Amino acid sequence: MELVQTIENRASVRSFTAEKIKPEDLKELVRRAGLAPSINNSQPWKFVVVTNHELLKKMAEAVSESIGNLPVIDKEDANRSFLSRIEWYSTFFEDAPALIALLMKPYVSVLEKGVELSHDEIERMRNHPDMQTAGAAVQTILLSAIDLGYGACWMSAPMIAKQALEKLLKVEDPFKLVTFVAIGKPFGAPARKAKKALSEIIEIID
């Protein structure tokens, strides 16, 4: 598929068929993600691919539990309905044929060795290059999924249960869980949301 078509056809897919993803395709997705740009080419990532549905179910249950423990404003039906929607958007990965968990380890910059600033302070000053690095890897996975004939969805909501998920995935220091990408064959045609016109998002300084 041409690159521009891949970009234009990308949409968040949250409903999947039961068709399994070929192991070679999962490996290719991760291979391409590993080619993404990273801060100082540090490549501080690891990709955990989960296809075990028993584990996916346990992970979804952990997320549901965390949502249930949120301090809601009140207990009215409207709020319960709101939390139910949030829960679905946070746990639909349970029914995905595959889930890619992105793990990252902290990047220690040269700057940290020469100034009296903490890692977190430097991260804020540089506008979080760790997260920018993660975003590059995620976008590569999303576009590659389309290119290989699949649908995908980047998921940050499950991170509400980050500690429990790290335990289930057996994440070890210095790595930390950053985000998920759910992948599979789309169930039906994914809805594509309207995007802003070019004139609304571009400014050229000549």
Stockholm file with secondary structure:
# STOCKHOLM 1.0

chainA/1-206         MELVQTIENRASVRSFTAEKIKPEDLKELVRRAGLAPSINNSQPWKFVVVTNHELLKKMAEAVSESIGNLPVIDKEDANRSFLSRIEWYSTFFEDAPALIALLMKPYVSVLEKGVELSHDEIERMRNHPDMQTAGAAVQTILLSAIDLGYGACWMSAPMIAKQALEKLLKVEDPFKLVTFVAIGKPFGAPARKAKKALSEIIEIID
#=GR chainA/1-206 SS CCHHHHHHHCCBCCCBCSCCCCHHHHHHHHHHHTTSCCGGGCCCEEEEEECCHHHHHHHHHHHHHHHHTSCCSCCCHHHHHHHHHHHHHHHGGGGSSEEEEEEECCCCCGGGGTSSCCHHHHHHHTTCHHHHHHHHHHHHHHHHHHHTTCEEEEECGGGGGHHHHHHHTTCCTTCEEEEEEEEECBSSCCCCCCCCCHHHHCCCCC
#=GC SS_cons         CCHHHHHHHCCBCCCBCSCCCCHHHHHHHHHHHTTSCCGGGCCCEEEEEECCHHHHHHHHHHHHHHHHTSCCSCCCHHHHHHHHHHHHHHHGGGGSSEEEEEEECCCCCGGGGTSSCCHHHHHHHTTCHHHHHHHHHHHHHHHHHHHTTCEEEEECGGGGGHHHHHHHTTCCTTCEEEEEEEEECBSSCCCCCCCCCHHHHCCCCC
//
